[in-house]
């Protein structure tokens, strides 16, 4: 009887783990970001909506509100937005790891360099 009980408990635990894994990471919400580059530290926010693996939203920073899009696969988030600087288009790319309500990773800004970022999802 004890052996059957252990097997049943293990099966329930495994089922819960599979369900949690299948649900995946959801990045929908407002994220407060801190980005550190050679030019210093900057704060911004992103309002994101996720549908499956696709992510869209608005980046709100020093240069105003910009559309941002990308994907989330597992706990890896890839996002990018474009902006114009002195007549030249620059694509900014974020690659980060999501862990619950936090994210951290790197940001690439073309010829403007690279940096690191961290973020925290706002609580409702």
C-alpha positions in Angstrom: 0.0 0.0 0.0 2.8 2.4 0.9 4.5 1.6 -2.5 1.4 2.5 -4.4 1.0 5.7 -2.4 4.6 6.8 -3.3 4.0 6.0 -6.9 0.8 8.0 -6.9 2.4 11.0 -5.2 5.3 10.9 -7.7 2.9 10.7 -10.6 0.9 13.7 -9.4 4.1 15.7 -8.8 5.4 14.8 -12.3 2.0 15.8 -13.9 2.2 19.2 -12.1 5.8 19.7 -13.4 4.8 18.9 -16.9 1.8 21.2 -16.7 4.0 24.1 -15.4 6.5 23.5 -18.2 3.8 23.4 -20.9 2.4 26.6 -19.6 5.8 28.3 -20.3 6.8 31.8 -19.4 4.3 34.6 -19.7 5.8 38.1 -20.0 2.6 40.1 -20.3 2.6 43.1 -18.1 4.6 46.3 -17.4 8.3 45.9 -16.8 10.6 48.5 -15.3 14.1 48.3 -16.8 17.5 49.5 -15.8 20.1 49.4 -18.6 23.8 49.9 -18.0 26.0 50.9 -21.0 29.2 52.8 -21.6 27.1 55.9 -21.7 25.8 55.3 -18.1 22.6 53.9 -16.5 19.2 54.6 -17.9 15.7 53.7 -16.7 12.8 52.8 -19.0 9.7 50.6 -19.1 8.1 48.2 -21.5 4.4 47.3 -21.6 4.3 43.8 -23.2 1.5 41.5 -24.4 2.3 37.8 -25.2 0.3 35.6 -27.5 1.9 32.1 -27.8 5.6 32.7 -28.4 5.0 36.2 -30.0 5.5 39.3 -27.9 4.4 42.9 -28.8 4.2 46.1 -26.9 5.6 49.6 -26.3 9.1 50.6 -25.1 8.8 53.8 -23.1 12.2 55.5 -22.7 14.2 58.7 -23.2 13.2 58.9 -26.9 9.5 58.4 -26.3 7.2 55.5 -26.9 8.4 53.0 -29.5 6.8 49.8 -30.8 8.7 46.7 -29.6 8.3 43.1 -30.7 9.9 39.7 -30.4 9.5 36.2 -29.0 9.7 34.2 -25.8 10.9 30.6 -26.1 11.1 28.7 -22.8 12.4 31.4 -20.5 14.5 33.3 -23.2 13.1 36.6 -24.3 14.2 38.3 -27.5 12.9 41.8 -28.2 13.8 44.6 -30.5 12.7 48.1 -31.5 14.0 50.6 -34.0 14.7 54.3 -33.6 16.1 57.1 -35.7 19.3 58.9 -34.6 20.5 61.8 -36.8 18.8 60.4 -39.9 20.1 56.8 -39.3 18.0 53.9 -38.2 19.2 52.0 -35.2 17.9 48.6 -34.1 18.1 47.9 -30.4 18.0 44.2 -29.4 17.3 42.8 -26.0 18.1 39.1 -25.1 17.2 38.1 -21.6 16.3 35.3 -19.3 13.0 35.5 -17.5 12.6 34.1 -14.0 9.2 34.8 -12.6 8.8 38.6 -12.3 12.5 39.4 -13.1 14.5 39.5 -16.2 18.2 40.0 -17.0 20.3 40.0 -20.1 22.1 42.0 -22.7 21.2 44.8 -25.0 22.9 45.4 -28.4 22.6 48.8 -29.9 24.5 48.4 -33.2 27.4 50.7 -33.5 26.3 52.5 -30.3 27.6 49.5 -28.3 26.3 46.9 -25.9 25.2 46.8 -22.3 23.4 44.8 -19.6 19.9 45.2 -18.4 17.7 44.0 -15.6 14.0 44.4 -15.2 11.1 43.7 -12.8 7.5 43.3 -13.6 5.2 45.7 -11.8 2.7 44.2 -9.5 -1.0 44.9 -10.3 
